[in-house]
Amino acid sequence: MRRPPVDTGDPDRLYTLTGGRSRAAGRFDLVTLITSERPPTPGMQSEHTRILLLCERPTAVAEIAADLRLPVTVVRILLGDLLDRGLIRTHGSTRESRAGRRPDARQLQKVLHALQTL
């Protein structure tokens, strides 16, 4: 099964979708799971509506981008809008939750030992 290419073509459309913003707040990794907190309301931007409907069950940022056929950076900006409005919740890995945290040394030792025994 072939998927259509990601929409990277029309910069005017992408500019309009993001309100001219080129950077996301940096809160979302590709594997961050998103769930809708509320259903879409009339008058919402169509991409916001599609995200809320898609995320009725936990959905990864990468899956949302693939389903919308939009670049991940654009999807991150749209997700930031929804998060700021309290319409979605994040689960799992986010850049902010991992900032400043170091990996557990014992776990790294176990991984190193397992690799050395291979």
CORCORLIN-V474381 format. One record per pair of residues at least 24 apart in sequence whose ideal C-beta (glycine too) atoms are under 7 Angstrom apart, sorted by sequence separation. I is the first residue (numbers start at 1). GAP is how many residues later the second one is. If there is no record, write none. Layout:
# CORCORLIN-V474381
i:gap
I:GAP
I:GAP
This chain:
# CORCORLIN-V474381
i:gap
33:25
34:25
33:26
33:27
34:27
51:27
32:28
51:28
31:29
32:29
17:30
30:30
34:30
48:30
30:31
31:31
47:31
51:31
29:32
30:32
28:33
48:33
55:33
58:33
48:34
52:35
30:42
34:45
28:48
24:49
37:49
38:49
37:50
28:51
36:51
37:51
24:52
36:52
37:52
24:53
27:53
35:53
34:54
35:54
25:55
18:56
21:56
24:56
27:56
34:56
35:56
17:57
32:58
33:58
18:59
33:59
14:60
32:60
31:61
32:61
7:62
31:62
32:62
6:63
7:63
8:63
6:64
29:64
4:65
6:65
29:65
28:66
29:66
27:67
27:68
26:69
27:69
